[in-house]
Every structure is written in structure tokens, then in C-alpha cells.
Amino acid sequence: GAVVSQHPSRVICKSGTSVKIECRSLDFQATTMFWYRQFPKQSLMLMATSNEGSKATYEQGVEKDKFLINHASLTLSTLTVTSAHPEDSSFYICSAPSSRANNEQYFGPGTRLTVT
Amino acid sequence: GNSVTQMEGPVTLSEEAFLTINCTYTATGYPSLFWYVQYPGEGLQLLLKATKADDKGSNKGFEATYRKETTSFHLEKGSVQVSDSAVYFCALIRGGTSYGKLTFGQGTILTVHP
């Protein structure tokens, strides 16, 4: 079964509003989570690294004030798209490395954001 | 910097055909290499991995061998099924670890017809 969940799976919002996406690790703790963005028929692009108890680390070209990340607990990271615009419409995916011995990284099912 | 290049798709095959999806990479040091699969409507799942040169990752009939001399990690399957239809991503992590920041290829859409 899924070990990383995302909520919501789909969201449609109006231009100018903010949207919060949650990423939860279900049966393990994750001090680090990653947020990716996937454009249609394109690869995943890493946006930022979410760190529990400290500030997120953003990749070059990603607007920190646009994409707010909060890692409030060992099982939850949130991505808030502020003042969303149609160009922010995309598929957002989170991942978390397992603390188990295999250290495998698990991906959430993704959130489809559509800004109208 | 790190980069991953996959063969362009989409790839369309008949059931039981042989599959090859090419993947080459550029990285400093000794990266770990991965193939992830994304089935329709689902999140990415790890298909197989290799953490050092000449390692062969295998799972569900898929195989890929870490070739340092050609910087490649081609995915192969001898006989594909309709259920293999999905998007396949080649990826790497720098430094030989199994987790952390992944660099992905552009993905290859595979469609298998009965």
C-alpha cells in the first residue's frame, strides 16, 4: 500500500488565490521530504527540499515566496502555492526517504493543480 | 552538473515483444542509478536500482546494468505485457546513496497492445 499520501489529489482554484498541498509519510518518519513539479509529458523537476524543524532549501529558479514549504512534523510537509496563476498549473509530487534499512525513497501519488 | 537522457518516446509494442529503453547519464563521482515507473493515475514507484558499476538491477522481469564505461543504464524486458504500459523514468542520485535529490530523465511512455 501507499506509504506517502498527498492531499488533495486534484484542486481547481481561481487566479490570485492560494492553495495548500499536504504530503504525509504514513508509517515512517521523514525529517526530509522533496517537492517536485511535473509538466505534461515532461520530467520531474525538483523544486525544494523540505527539512523538519528548519527552512526549506529551494532549487535555483524556484521562487521561495511563491512556493511556501512548511515541514511542521516528522510526518507532514505542506506546499502552499501563493497567489496562484495559470502558469502554476501543474502536477506536484512529493517524496520522502524511508528510515528503514533500505533507505528507499517513496513518492506520493501527486496533486493536479489547475488555476483558472 | 548531473543529467539523465532517455530515449524519446512514445514506444508502442505488441505483447511479448522485447523492450529496450535507453538511458545515459552525466555525473561527477559515482552515482546510484534508478528506474522508476508511473502507472496511469498513480505515483512513481521504484522499479529497480544499481548502486555501483557492473551491478544489475532486476524486478518484475525488467533488468538494467550499470555501465560506467558507457555511462548507461538501459532498461530491458524480454517479453512485455499490456500491464507494463506506463511511463518509465531513469534517474540518478549523486554520491552512491539510495535517497536524496533525484535527477530524472524526461520519461518514456510505453504502450503495449494485446
HADDOCK unambig.tbl for C-alpha pairs under 7 A between the chains (distance, minus, plus):
assign (segid A and resid 42 and name CA) (segid B and resid 106 and name CA) 5.38 0.50 0.50
assign (segid A and resid 42 and name CA) (segid B and resid 107 and name CA) 6.68 0.50 0.50
assign (segid A and resid 43 and name CA) (segid B and resid 104 and name CA) 6.33 0.50 0.50
assign (segid A and resid 43 and name CA) (segid B and resid 105 and name CA) 6.09 0.50 0.50
assign (segid A and resid 43 and name CA) (segid B and resid 106 and name CA) 4.15 0.50 0.50
assign (segid A and resid 43 and name CA) (segid B and resid 107 and name CA) 5.79 0.50 0.50
assign (segid A and resid 44 and name CA) (segid B and resid 104 and name CA) 6.27 0.50 0.50
assign (segid A and resid 97 and name CA) (segid B and resid 99 and name CA) 5.78 0.50 0.50
assign (segid A and resid 103 and name CA) (segid B and resid 98 and name CA) 6.02 0.50 0.50
assign (segid A and resid 103 and name CA) (segid B and resid 99 and name CA) 6.20 0.50 0.50
assign (segid A and resid 104 and name CA) (segid B and resid 98 and name CA) 6.17 0.50 0.50
assign (segid A and resid 104 and name CA) (segid B and resid 99 and name CA) 6.14 0.50 0.50
assign (segid A and resid 105 and name CA) (segid B and resid 99 and name CA) 5.67 0.50 0.50
assign (segid A and resid 107 and name CA) (segid B and resid 43 and name CA) 6.05 0.50 0.50
assign (segid A and resid 107 and name CA) (segid B and resid 44 and name CA) 5.71 0.50 0.50
assign (segid A and resid 107 and name CA) (segid B and resid 45 and name CA) 6.92 0.50 0.50
assign (segid A and resid 108 and name CA) (segid B and resid 43 and name CA) 5.59 0.50 0.50
assign (segid A and resid 109 and name CA) (segid B and resid 42 and name CA) 5.27 0.50 0.50
assign (segid A and resid 109 and name CA) (segid B and resid 43 and name CA) 3.73 0.50 0.50
assign (segid A and resid 110 and name CA) (segid B and resid 43 and name CA) 6.18 0.50 0.50
